[in-house]
Amino acid sequence: MAEAFKLKMFTLERVIYEGSVVSLVAPGVDGYFGVLAHHAPLVATLKPGKLSVKNEQGAESIYAVSGGFLEVSANSVVVLADAIEHAGGIDFRRAEAAKERADQRLTSDLPGIDTLRAQAAFSRARNRISVYRSQTTDYSN
């Protein structure tokens, strides 16, 4: 049985997860990286992507993370994210609509469009869709 470490994931609004886990894979700005028990101290910037957590019973939970920070120290990991959503809680239709709205803003010739904001919204929506699809084979939504 693998050794566990403490994990706390939260946003500014709420705690998403707090407990013991045996592994974590996160989307860093330089690529995905893994954390196991007794990992060396680390601070990393997260980008939008899929965050995977395996608990002590071996069950894996998948989350869509939209960016933030991760800190490893003293056999503990803290994730502070802009937004974290469990894959099972993603509203596929809402994510698709957000992606379409962002895409329309990006392809619009209208003045005053905040391109960076639209690109960030597009990236978040695309990530939510990808994470949702990684958890289900029902693409009819």
N, CA and C of each residue as an Amber inpcrd file, in Angstrom:
protein
   423
   0.8330000  -1.1810000   0.0000000   0.0000000   0.0000000   0.0000000
   0.8840000   1.2540000   0.0000000   0.5490000   2.1950000  -0.8670000
   1.3290000   3.4270000  -0.9930000   1.1100000   4.3350000   0.2060000
   2.1480000   5.0910000   0.5290000   2.0410000   6.0500000   1.6220000
   1.1880000   7.2390000   1.2020000   0.5030000   7.8150000   2.1650000
  -0.4020000   8.9250000   1.8940000   0.2190000  10.2580000   2.3330000
  -0.3570000  11.3200000   1.8180000  -0.0230000  12.6700000   2.2440000
  -1.3170000  13.4660000   2.3250000  -1.2730000  14.5850000   3.0020000
  -2.4460000  15.4350000   3.1740000  -2.6210000  16.3300000   1.9470000
  -3.8700000  16.4920000   1.5210000  -4.1950000  17.3650000   0.3990000
  -5.3410000  18.2740000   0.7980000  -5.1760000  19.5520000   0.4960000
  -6.2600000  20.5170000   0.6560000  -6.3550000  21.3130000  -0.6340000
  -7.5320000  21.2520000  -1.2660000  -7.7820000  22.0090000  -2.4890000
  -8.9120000  22.9880000  -2.2050000  -8.6820000  24.2460000  -2.5730000
  -9.7350000  25.2280000  -2.3390000  -9.6450000  26.3800000  -3.3210000
 -10.7540000  27.1270000  -3.4050000 -10.8220000  28.3730000  -4.1500000
 -11.0120000  29.4730000  -3.1040000 -11.1400000  30.6880000  -3.5390000
 -11.3930000  31.7720000  -2.5960000 -12.7540000  31.6230000  -1.9230000
 -13.6670000  30.9000000  -2.5730000 -15.0190000  30.7530000  -2.0490000
 -15.2160000  29.5630000  -1.1210000 -14.5070000  28.4480000  -1.3760000
 -14.8010000  27.2450000  -0.5870000 -13.6940000  26.2030000  -0.6820000
 -13.7250000  25.2850000   0.2850000 -12.8270000  24.1370000   0.2660000
 -13.4600000  23.0820000  -0.6430000 -12.6920000  22.5680000  -1.5930000
 -13.1740000  21.5740000  -2.5420000 -12.8940000  20.1690000  -2.0310000
 -11.7250000  19.9690000  -1.4540000 -11.3180000  18.6520000  -0.9650000
 -10.3190000  18.8330000   0.1640000 -10.4600000  18.0020000   1.1850000
  -9.4760000  17.9810000   2.2610000  -9.4160000  16.5510000   2.7820000
  -8.2490000  15.9340000   2.6820000  -8.0960000  14.5680000   3.1470000
  -6.7430000  13.9960000   2.7730000  -6.6110000  12.6860000   2.9630000
  -5.3650000  11.9860000   2.6430000  -5.4650000  11.3540000   1.2640000
  -4.3910000  11.4590000   0.5040000  -4.3230000  10.8710000  -0.8340000
  -2.9520000  10.2180000  -1.0090000  -2.8370000   9.3670000  -2.0360000
  -1.5430000   8.7230000  -2.2960000  -0.8490000   9.2880000  -3.5380000
  -1.6090000   9.9780000  -4.3950000  -0.9660000  10.6040000  -5.5510000
  -1.8200000  11.7400000  -6.0820000  -1.1460000  12.6260000  -6.8010000
  -1.7910000  13.7670000  -7.4260000  -1.0410000  14.0520000  -8.7200000
  -1.7540000  14.3340000  -9.7900000  -1.1510000  14.7630000 -11.0490000
  -1.8090000  16.0850000 -11.4050000  -0.9880000  17.1200000 -11.6100000
  -1.4950000  18.4720000 -11.8180000  -0.9390000  19.0890000 -13.0940000
  -1.7100000  20.0290000 -13.6760000  -1.2700000  20.7060000 -14.8990000
  -0.4390000  21.9500000 -14.5970000   0.8580000  21.8180000 -14.5480000
   1.7360000  22.9650000 -14.3260000   1.9430000  23.7470000 -15.6120000
   2.3880000  24.9680000 -15.4830000   2.6160000  25.7860000 -16.6820000
   3.7040000  25.1990000 -17.5750000   4.5910000  24.3820000 -17.0060000
   5.6430000  23.7440000 -17.7960000   5.3070000  22.2960000 -18.1520000
   4.0770000  21.8730000 -17.8870000   3.6500000  20.5090000 -18.1790000
   3.0920000  19.8330000 -16.9390000   2.5040000  18.6820000 -17.1510000
   1.9210000  17.9250000 -16.0400000   3.0270000  17.3690000 -15.1550000
   2.7540000  17.3050000 -13.8490000   3.7100000  16.7360000 -12.9060000
   2.9470000  15.9710000 -11.8330000   3.6380000  15.0200000 -11.2230000
   3.0310000  14.1940000 -10.1940000   3.6290000  14.4610000  -8.8300000
   2.8280000  14.1640000  -7.8020000   3.2680000  14.2990000  -6.4260000
   2.9210000  13.0100000  -5.6950000   3.8900000  12.4710000  -4.9760000
   3.6980000  11.3140000  -4.1060000   4.1110000  11.7200000  -2.7000000
   3.9030000  10.8340000  -1.7450000   4.2780000  11.1100000  -0.3530000
   5.7610000  11.4770000  -0.2650000   6.0690000  12.3800000   0.6180000
   7.4380000  12.8360000   0.9030000   8.1030000  13.5260000  -0.2860000
   7.3050000  14.1460000  -1.1330000   7.8280000  14.9080000  -2.2710000
   8.6600000  16.0810000  -1.7500000   9.6490000  16.4650000  -2.4990000
  10.4720000  17.6280000  -2.1450000   9.6070000  18.8910000  -2.1380000
   9.9530000  19.8790000  -1.3270000   9.2040000  21.1330000  -1.3190000
   9.1410000  21.7310000  -2.7270000   7.9850000  22.3040000  -3.0320000
   7.7480000  22.8030000  -4.3920000   6.6390000  23.8350000  -4.3540000
   6.7750000  24.8720000  -5.1590000   5.6850000  25.8020000  -5.4370000
   5.5660000  25.8450000  -6.9490000   4.3390000  25.6390000  -7.4480000
   4.1340000  25.6010000  -8.8920000   2.9090000  26.4180000  -9.2700000
   2.9770000  27.0180000 -10.4410000   1.8310000  27.7120000 -11.0190000
   1.0750000  26.7050000 -11.8710000  -0.2490000  26.6830000 -11.6970000
  -1.0910000  25.7590000 -12.4570000  -1.7340000  26.4760000 -13.6350000
  -1.9210000  25.7400000 -14.7070000  -2.6490000  26.2620000 -15.8560000
  -3.9510000  25.4630000 -15.9740000  -4.8870000  25.9020000 -16.7890000
  -6.1160000  25.1190000 -16.9590000  -5.7850000  23.7090000 -17.4330000
  -6.4000000  22.7300000 -16.7910000  -6.1580000  21.3440000 -17.1640000
  -6.8740000  20.3870000 -16.2380000  -6.5220000  19.1300000 -16.3810000
  -7.1180000  18.0480000 -15.6050000  -6.2290000  17.7530000 -14.4100000
  -6.8160000  17.7610000 -13.2210000  -6.0980000  17.4420000 -12.0020000
  -6.6560000  16.1130000 -11.4880000  -5.7710000  15.1210000 -11.3210000
  -6.1760000  13.7820000 -10.8860000  -5.6580000  13.5110000  -9.4870000
  -6.5140000  12.9130000  -8.6590000  -6.1630000  12.5860000  -7.2830000
  -6.5500000  11.1390000  -7.0280000  -5.6430000  10.3710000  -6.4190000
  -5.9460000   8.9880000  -6.0510000  -5.9530000   8.8890000  -4.5300000
  -7.0740000   8.3890000  -3.9720000  -7.1720000   8.2900000  -2.5120000
  -6.5360000   7.0030000  -2.0060000  -6.5680000   6.8120000  -0.6980000
  -5.9120000   5.6590000  -0.0780000  -6.5500000   4.3300000  -0.4700000
  -7.7890000   4.3500000  -0.9080000  -8.4570000   3.1250000  -1.3530000
  -8.1940000   2.8370000  -2.8360000  -7.4890000   3.7340000  -3.5100000
  -7.1500000   3.5430000  -4.9110000  -8.1390000   4.1620000  -5.8820000
  -9.1810000   4.8110000  -5.3750000 -10.1630000   5.4550000  -6.2530000
  -9.6040000   6.7770000  -6.7650000  -9.7930000   7.0120000  -8.0560000
  -9.2970000   8.2390000  -8.6710000 -10.4330000   9.2350000  -8.8390000
 -10.1520000  10.4830000  -8.5150000 -11.0860000  11.5860000  -8.7280000
 -10.4450000  12.5650000  -9.6910000 -11.2410000  13.0440000 -10.6240000
 -10.7640000  13.9600000 -11.6540000 -11.4360000  15.3140000 -11.4680000
 -10.6460000  16.3680000 -11.5950000 -11.1420000  17.7280000 -11.4560000
 -10.6740000  18.5700000 -12.6430000 -11.4950000  19.5320000 -13.0300000
 -11.0770000  20.5590000 -13.9820000 -10.5870000  21.7250000 -13.1440000
  -9.3550000  22.1400000 -13.3680000  -8.7870000  23.2770000 -12.6440000
  -8.5050000  24.3650000 -13.6660000  -8.8090000  25.6110000 -13.2980000
  -8.6690000  26.6880000 -14.2820000  -7.4220000  27.5360000 -14.0760000
  -6.5320000  27.0830000 -13.2300000  -5.3120000  27.8230000 -12.9590000
  -5.2110000  28.1030000 -11.4770000  -4.0330000  28.4670000 -11.0390000
  -3.8280000  28.7580000  -9.6250000  -2.4210000  28.3840000  -9.2130000
  -2.2940000  27.9520000  -7.9540000  -0.9920000  27.6120000  -7.3990000
  -1.0750000  26.3110000  -6.6130000   0.0430000  25.6110000  -6.5380000
   0.1650000  24.3840000  -5.7690000   1.4460000  24.4870000  -4.9530000
   1.3520000  24.1160000  -3.6720000   2.5290000  24.1170000  -2.8050000
   2.6540000  22.7500000  -2.1440000   3.8790000  22.2130000  -2.1720000
   4.1970000  20.9590000  -1.4860000   5.1800000  21.2960000  -0.3800000
   4.8490000  20.8750000   0.8530000   5.7860000  21.0140000   1.9650000
   5.3300000  20.1090000   3.1050000   6.2870000  19.5430000   3.8220000
   6.0270000  18.7200000   5.0100000   4.9710000  17.6440000   4.7660000
   5.1110000  16.9110000   3.6630000   4.2090000  15.8110000   3.3090000
   2.7520000  16.2710000   3.2120000   2.5890000  17.4690000   2.6750000
   1.2780000  18.0720000   2.5290000   1.2510000  18.8790000   1.2310000
   0.0940000  18.8810000   0.5640000  -0.0750000  19.6540000  -0.6630000
  -1.2710000  20.5750000  -0.4800000  -1.0930000  21.8270000  -0.8740000
  -2.1670000  22.8060000  -0.8630000  -2.3380000  23.3040000  -2.2930000
  -3.5760000  23.2590000  -2.7720000  -3.9060000  23.7810000  -4.0990000
  -4.8720000  24.9420000  -3.9100000  -4.4760000  26.1190000  -4.3520000
  -5.3510000  27.2840000  -4.3750000  -5.6000000  27.5860000  -5.8400000
  -6.8390000  27.4140000  -6.2660000  -7.1500000  27.5590000  -7.6860000
  -8.1880000  28.6530000  -7.9180000  -8.1400000  29.2080000  -9.1100000
  -9.1550000  30.1760000  -9.5150000 -10.5230000  29.5030000  -9.4840000
 -10.5840000  28.2810000 -10.0190000 -11.8040000  27.4680000  -9.9940000
 -11.3960000  26.0040000 -10.0860000 -12.1010000  25.1730000  -9.3340000
 -11.9150000  23.7240000  -9.4030000 -13.3060000  23.1130000  -9.4540000
 -13.4850000  22.1790000 -10.3750000 -14.7880000  21.5350000 -10.5130000
 -14.5880000  20.0430000 -10.6980000 -15.2800000  19.2580000  -9.8850000
 -15.2160000  17.8000000 -10.0360000 -15.7940000  17.4420000 -11.3960000
 -15.1610000  16.5090000 -12.0880000 -15.5970000  16.1350000 -13.4390000
 -17.0670000  15.7550000 -13.4770000 -17.5400000  15.0600000 -12.4500000
 -18.9380000  14.6410000 -12.4110000 -19.9160000  15.7830000 -12.2390000
 -19.4360000  16.9570000 -11.8500000 -20.3180000  18.1010000 -11.6490000
 -20.3110000  19.0950000 -12.7950000 -19.6010000  18.7840000 -13.8610000
 -19.5150000  19.7150000 -14.9870000 -20.8000000  19.6680000 -15.8080000
 -21.3570000  20.8420000 -16.0620000 -22.5370000  20.9830000 -16.9200000
 -22.0250000  21.1490000 -18.3540000 -22.1240000  20.0660000 -19.1190000
 -21.5590000  20.0490000 -20.4700000 -22.1740000  21.1350000 -21.3540000
 -23.4820000  21.2630000 -21.3240000 -24.1440000  22.2610000 -22.1850000
 -23.7110000  23.6860000 -21.8320000 -23.5700000  23.9600000 -20.5410000
 -23.1190000  25.2810000 -20.1100000 -21.6880000  25.5400000 -20.5670000
 -20.8300000  24.5320000 -20.4710000 -19.4410000  24.6750000 -20.9190000
 -19.3750000  24.9090000 -22.4270000 -20.1990000  24.1830000 -23.1830000
 -20.2400000  24.3750000 -24.6430000 -20.6970000  25.7900000 -24.9890000
 -21.7280000  26.2820000 -24.2880000 -22.2370000  27.6360000 -24.5360000
 -21.1700000  28.6810000 -24.2040000 -20.4400000  28.4840000 -23.1120000
 -19.3690000  29.4240000 -22.7440000 -18.2630000  29.4270000 -23.7930000
 -17.9400000  28.2480000 -24.3060000 -16.9050000  28.1470000 -25.3520000
 -17.3580000  28.8900000 -26.6080000 -18.6180000  28.7170000 -26.9890000
 -19.1460000  29.3940000 -28.1870000 -19.1430000  30.9140000 -28.0070000
 -19.5550000  31.3920000 -26.8210000 -19.5460000  32.8370000 -26.5640000
 -18.1270000  33.3950000 -26.6590000 -17.1770000  32.6960000 -26.0510000
 -15.7850000  33.1590000 -26.0950000 -15.2570000  33.1390000 -27.5230000
 -15.5750000  32.1010000 -28.2670000 -15.1300000  32.0070000 -29.6550000
 -15.7120000  33.1540000 -30.4870000 -16.9720000  33.4810000 -30.2630000
 -17.5900000  34.5910000 -30.9920000 -16.8940000  35.9130000 -30.6760000
 -16.5300000  36.1100000 -29.4010000 -15.8130000  37.3360000 -29.0310000
 -14.4370000  37.3800000 -29.6990000 -13.7700000  36.2170000 -29.7600000
 -12.4350000  36.1780000 -30.3450000 -12.4480000  36.4280000 -31.8470000
 -13.5080000  36.0180000 -32.5160000 -13.5750000  36.1720000 -33.9760000
 -14.3370000  37.4270000 -34.4000000 -14.7850000  38.2140000 -33.4320000
 -15.5410000  39.4230000 -33.7160000 -14.6160000  40.5740000 -34.0960000
 -15.1030000  41.4170000 -34.9710000 -14.3630000  42.6260000 -35.3470000
 -14.8460000  43.8400000 -34.5600000 -15.7300000  43.6170000 -33.5910000
 -16.2670000  44.7270000 -32.8210000 -15.1780000  45.3580000 -31.9640000
 -15.1920000  46.6800000 -31.8550000 -14.1920000  47.3500000 -30.9980000
 -14.5080000  47.0840000 -29.5180000 -13.4840000  47.1660000 -28.7010000
 -13.6690000  47.0380000 -27.2640000 -13.6850000  45.6180000 -26.7350000
 -13.4030000  44.6350000 -27.5730000 -13.3540000  43.2440000 -27.1240000
 -12.0570000  43.0320000 -26.3370000 -12.1770000  42.5180000 -25.1340000
 -11.0130000  42.1990000 -24.3100000 -10.5110000  40.8210000 -24.7500000
  -9.5390000  40.8040000 -25.6320000  -9.0440000  39.5690000 -26.2290000
  -8.4500000  38.6230000 -25.1950000  -7.6830000  39.1360000 -24.2590000
  -7.0890000  38.2710000 -23.2330000  -8.1610000  37.5990000 -22.3880000
  -9.1840000  38.3480000 -22.0250000 -10.2830000  37.7850000 -21.2340000
 -11.0320000  36.7230000 -22.0380000 -11.2740000  36.9950000 -23.3090000
 -11.9680000  36.0250000 -24.1600000 -11.1290000  34.7630000 -24.3550000
  -9.8130000  34.9120000 -24.5230000  -8.9350000  33.7450000 -24.6580000
  -8.9480000  32.9080000 -23.3840000  -8.9350000  33.5650000 -22.2210000
  -8.9810000  32.8460000 -20.9480000 -10.3110000  32.1040000 -20.7890000
 -11.4080000  32.7460000 -21.1610000 -12.7280000  32.1060000 -21.0710000
 -12.8080000  30.9060000 -22.0150000 -12.2560000  31.0540000 -23.2090000
 -12.2470000  29.9550000 -24.1750000 -11.4380000  28.7750000 -23.6360000
 -10.2740000  29.0650000 -23.0620000  -9.4130000  28.0240000 -22.5090000
 -10.0930000  27.2940000 -21.3540000 -10.7350000  28.0390000 -20.4520000
 -11.4400000  27.4170000 -19.3230000 -12.5640000  26.5120000 -19.8080000
 -13.3550000  27.0040000 -20.7590000 -14.4820000  26.2210000 -21.2690000
 -13.9970000  24.9660000 -21.9950000 -12.9740000  25.1110000 -22.7970000
 -12.4230000  23.9590000 -23.5120000 -11.8890000  22.9080000 -22.5390000
 -11.2640000  23.3630000 -21.4590000 -10.7640000  22.4500000 -20.4400000
 -11.9080000  21.7140000 -19.7590000 -12.9660000  22.4270000 -19.3880000
 -14.1210000  21.7890000 -18.7370000 -14.7250000  20.7240000 -19.6450000
 -14.8320000  21.0170000 -20.9220000 -15.3790000  20.0540000 -21.8820000
 -14.4770000  18.8280000 -21.9640000 -13.1820000  19.0420000 -22.0500000
 -12.2210000  17.9430000 -22.1370000 -12.2770000  17.0560000 -20.8950000
 -12.3130000  17.6630000 -19.7150000 -12.3710000  16.8870000 -18.4780000
 -13.6910000  16.1330000 -18.3910000 -14.7830000  16.7740000 -18.7620000
 -16.0850000  16.0990000 -18.7750000 -16.0290000  14.8650000 -19.6780000
 -15.4990000  15.0530000 -20.8660000 -15.4510000  13.9360000 -21.8230000
 -14.5320000  12.8100000 -21.3690000 -13.5230000  13.1250000 -20.5700000
 -12.6260000  12.0900000 -20.0740000 -13.3190000  11.1920000 -19.0550000
 -14.4690000  11.6160000 -18.5460000 -15.1830000  10.8580000 -17.5160000
 -16.4070000  10.1310000 -18.0350000 -16.7770000  10.3380000 -19.2760000
 -18.0070000   9.7450000 -19.7960000 -17.8380000   9.3660000 -21.2600000
 -18.5940000   8.4030000 -21.6710000 -18.6040000   8.0580000 -23.0990000
 -19.8860000   8.5720000 -23.7550000 -20.7240000   9.2820000 -23.0030000
 -21.9550000   9.8360000 -23.5320000 -21.6840000  11.2230000 -24.1050000
 -21.4760000  11.2870000 -25.4180000 -21.1820000  12.5530000 -26.0630000
 -22.4300000  13.1550000 -26.6880000 -23.6010000  12.6170000 -26.3770000
 -24.8310000  13.0990000 -26.9780000 -25.2860000  14.4180000 -26.3700000
 -24.6440000  14.8380000 -25.2700000 -25.0460000  16.0950000 -24.6330000
 -24.7500000  17.2030000 -25.5730000
